[in-house]
Amino acid sequence: MKPITIKDVIIHTVALPLVEPLRTSFGVEPNKTAVLIEVVTEEGVTGWGEAAVDTYPGYGMETTATAEHILLNFLIPSLVGKTIEKATEVPALLRASRGNHHTKAGIEAAVWDACAKMNDMRLADYFATFLPEGHEPRPAATVGVSIGIQPTVEDTLQIIRKRLDQGYQRIKLKIKRGWDVELAKGVREALPDITMMLDANSDYTLADAEHLKQLDDYNLLMIEQPLAYYDIYEHGKLTPLLDTPVCLDESIHTVNDLLVAIQIGAINILNLKPARVGGYSESLRIYRVCVEENLPLWIGGMLETGVGRAANVAFAALPGVTLPCDISATDRYFDPDITEKPFVLGENSTLAVPDGYGIGVEVQLDRLEAAKEHWKNVYPYVEKGVAL
């Protein structure tokens, strides 16, 4: 493999209006914010990555402000001037800075993109070079769609039918305390044959176990992250009590977290978000464990722009990813996206892996500038990584 030498790293903080605001147990989000990272190499190759962060510490502890600060003052100085033989070397170069997984994932993703481009490879094929034989990527990733909390069951059904008509074959519904059993019952009675899962976003406690057991009646693919975002232990108490498979998301930040969860019986399924675990190097380690343990695996999304979406589609095409992923088509989120070509839902609820080298999509510079301007207009109180 040809190495790259990093000449410069440029950050772009952006905001894109969502086609439909997303409502979860965290609240309502009308915009997608992110810090896009542009890695420029001495060889003339440019790689793009996305730090999937919000303006507030909701899903995770990081924000756009912390990402800018950590990138500018710590991570970028650790990489500029370095020659990198392979992208899996990046975590060691960033090791002096603890935590900040979403931010590290963004800059690491840009290096993955640049390395793949330098070697005239699609990112999906580059991922496969770090895996055993037989893990070559499929042509497309199987995906589903996530639906936020709606005012009524009927409103939810209306959106589900719209998504089914568009071709999505797996439906994920956000739930919260007080909006769960009634929702599952109403949807299952109206649509008895759909593949449905529920995402709790950590809104329950172990004391809710008897209540959550009622969901076993509705033939769910899984319930995602029912208990605290930092918890593994109590999930180990809850999981054996439910017939519905328990999927962990926020609880798993490293491959060691996953090994603990497996050891104590806290997990039936893993939602792997590369941003949450610090990037694709750690994601590959986690992928190998899932394959070895026959643990069902899918790739979650953070409402990424086309930059992050393209990289996630590439990873989701690997054969060890066994369940539909939360990486919906572009028109589900943005009009337009910041990249071209858009991701279009294909047959059997799939998104094709782009044909181009690296992430396979191109950042549109005029849209990038518009998204940076939208960021400044909508979030004027945030400047240079410091909340004023």
N, C-alpha and C positions, 0 to 999 in steps of 0.2 A: 504494500500500500504506500502511496505517496504521502509524505507528511505535509503539514501546513505550518506556517509561521504567522502568528497573529500580529498584525500591524496596528490595528486600531479597533476599538469597540465603541459604538454609538448607541445611545438609548433614545427611544421615542415613546413618550407617555401619551396614550390615546384614549378616546372615548367614542364608542359607536352606539347610536340609538338601536335598541332592540326592536324588532318588528312587533313583538308582543311582550310587554312587561311580564317578568316572571315573579310569581308569588310563592314563597315557601314559608316555613316556620320562622325563618330569619326576618321576613318582611317582603317588600316589593322592590324589584330592581328594574328601572326603566332603561338603563344604559349598561353596556359592557365596557369596563375599563381594563387596561392592560399596559404593561411596559414591554414594548417590542425592542429587541436587542439585535443590532446589526454588527456582525463580526467581519472585519475586512482583513484579508490576508496579504502577505508580501507577494504571493503568487497571483494576485488579482482576482481571487475568488471571494464572493460575499455570502455569508451564511446568516440565516434569520432564525431567531427563537422568540418565544413569548413567555414572559413571566405573568402567569394568570393570577393577578391580584386585584382586590377591590379597594375602594377608598376607605373602607372600614374593616376592622378585624372580625368578620362574621364567620365565614367557613373556616378560615385559618387566622393565625396571629399576624400575618403580614399584610401590608397595605401598599398602595402605590408610593406613598412617601417613604416607607421603610425600604422598599425595593430600590428606589432611586439612590437613597443614602448608601445602602450596602453595596450596590453596583459601583457607584462612582468612587467611593472611598476605600473599598476593600477588594471586591471581586475583579473588577477590570484591571487594577494594578497588578493583580496576581497572574493575569494571563497575557497582557501585552508584552510582546517580545519573545514569548515562549514558542518553541517548536514542538508540535504535537504529532506524534506518530499515529495515534489512534484516539478516538473520542473518549474511550473509557479511562484515559489518563486525567481527564479534567477534574473529577472529584478530589483526587489527591492534591492537585494544585490549589484547590479552594478549601482544603481541610482546616486551615488556620482560622477560618470564620465558621463559627458554630451555627447550626440551625439555618433559618432562612431558606427552607427547601424550595419554595415556589420561585424565589429569585434565582437561586442556583440552577434550578431546572431550566429557567429561561436562557441563561447564558450558556449552559451546557448544550441545550438544544441547538443554539446557533452554531456551536462548534461541530455537532453531529452533522448539521446541514452542510457546512463548509467542507468537512472531511469527505462526505459522500460525493459532493460536487467535484472536489479535487480528483476523485478517483472514478469519475464518470459513472456513478452508481445511483440508483434510486435509494432513498433512505431505508425503505423496507428491506431491500437486498443487503444494504450495509448492516442493518440490525442482525440479519440472519448469519453474517460472517462471525458473529460472536456466540452463536448457538451450535449445538450438535447437528450433524447431518440429519436431514429429514424435517428441518424447521424452516424451509424456504417459504416465503410469504405466499398467501393466496392472492388471486387477482383483485379481490375486494374484501372489505370488512363488513360483517353483518351488524346492523345497527337497529336501535329502537328510538323511541321518542319519549321525552319527559314532559309531563303536564303539571303546571303549577296549581296551587290551591284555588278553587273556583267558589263562587258564592253558594251554589247548590249542586246537588247530584245531577240535575237535568242540564245545567250549564257544563258540567264535566262531561257528560255523555255527548253533548253536542260537539265538543272539541275532540273527544275520542273518535267519534264517527268521521270527523274531518280528517284526522290523522290516518285512520284506517283506509279511507278513500284515497289518500295520497300514496298509500302503499306500505306504511309502517306496520310491522307485524308483532312488535312487542311494545306494550304501553306501561310506562312508569308514572305513578301518581304520587304526588307529594301529599303527606298527611301530617297532622299535628294532633296534640291532645284535644279531644273533643270533636275531631273531624277524621274519623278512621273507620270504625265498624260500619256506621251508617253509609259511608261512601263505598266501601268494599261490597257491602250487601246490595246496594242499589245498582252499582255497575255490573256486578256478576249476574243479577237477575235480568238485567236488560241485555247483556252481552255475554252469554254463558260460555262461549268458546274462545274468547280472546286470551292471549298470553299477557298476564297482568302482574305487576309487582308494585310494592309500596315503599316509599322512601320517607323515613321518619326524621332524618336530620337531627338525631340525638334528643328528641323532645320528650322521652319517657325515662322512667326510673325502674329499677328492679321491682319496686312495689306495684308496678302496673302489669306484672306478669299474667295474672288471671284475666285482666282485661285484654291483653294482647293475644291470649290463647283463643279468644273468640274469632280472630282472623283466620284460624286454621280451617274454618268452614268454607272458605271462599277460593280454594284452589289457587293460591298465589305462587308465582315463580319464586319469590323471596320477599322478605322484609329487610330493608337496608338500614343499617345503623340505628337501631331503636334506642340504645342507651347512650350515655355520655360520650362526647367526642374523644376524650382522653382514655376511655375505659377499655380494657380487655377482660379483666377479672370478672366483673359482674355479667358481661356477655357470656362468660363461661358457665355462669349459673343459669342464665335465661335460656340459652340455646337448647339444652336438653329438654326443657319444658314445652317447647313448641314443636308442632309437626311442620310448620312452615320453615323452610330454610332461612337461616340468618346470614345476611351478607354484611361484612364489615367494610367500612370506608374510612372515615376520619381517624379511626383507632390505629390504623396501620401506616407507620411512617418509615419503617425500615424492614429489611428482610428478617431481622431478629424479632421485631414485633410480630411478624407473620408466624414465625416458628413458635413463639410463645402461644399465640392464639390457637394454632393447630394442636399444640401439646395439651392445652387445658380444655379443648373442645368448645372453644368460643366462636368458631367460624365454620360455616358450611360452604360459603361462596365468598370470593374476593372481588371488590370493585377496586381496581388499580388505577389511580390517577397519577401519571408520571410527575405532575407538578407537586403532588403531596409528598412524594418519596424522594424528591431532590433531583429527579431527572431520569434519563433513559438508561444510564449505567446501573443504577439501583433497580430500576424496573426490570432489566434483564436478569438480575440476580433473583428477584421475586418471581419472575416468569418461570425460571428453572425450578424453583421450589414447588410452584403450583403444578408443573408437569410431573415432577417426581412424586408428589403426594396425591395426584389425581384430583386436585382441588379446582372446581369450576372457577373460571376467571373471565372477567370482562373489563373493558377500559372505560372509565368514567370521563366526563367532560366538565370543564369549568366555563362553558359558554365561550370558548376560545374564538378568536378571529381565525381567518383562513391560515395564518401562520401556524398557530398551535393545532388547529384542526387537522392540517395536512400531516403533521408529524404524528399525531395520535392515530390517524387512519392508517399510516404506515405500520405502526406498532400493532394495531388491532387486526391487521391482516395476517399476523403470525399464527400458525396453526394451534398453538397452545391456548389461544384466546377462544374460549368455547361457548360463550354466551353473547347475545346481542349487546352492543356497546352504546353508550350515551354520546354518540357523535352524529347528530342529525344533519340533514342537508343544509346548505347555506341559507336557503330561503326561509328556513325555520327561524332564523335569528337576525339576518342582516339583509338590507337592500339599499346599497350594495355592500358587499364585504370589502375588505381592504386588499384582497388578493384576487387574481384571476388564474385559472378558470374556477368557477364556482363548483361546489360539490353538489351533485344531483342524485336524488334517490333512484337507484336502479332496481332491477328485478330481485325478488326475494328479499326486499328490505336491506339493500346493500349500498355502500359507497365504494366506488372504484379507487384503487391506489393510483395516483397521478403517474403519468409516463415519464415525466421529466426527471433530470438528475436532482438529488437532494430531496427536499420536500415536494418538488414538482409543481409548485405554484409560484406566481410572480407577484411581488408587492407592487401595487400601483402607486407611484409616488404622489400623484395628485390627490388620491384618496387618503394616503398617509398624512399629507399636510392638512387635509380637511378634518381628519380624525384628531389630529393634534390641536387644531383650532377649536374643535368641539369640546375637547378636554378643558381648554383654558376658559371657554365660555360657561360651561356647566359647573366646573369645579374651580372657581377663581380663588378660593381660599387656600389652595394647595400650590406651593411654589418651591422649586429646588429641593424637594424632599422634606420640607418642613411645613407642618400645619401652622398657619399664621393665626 
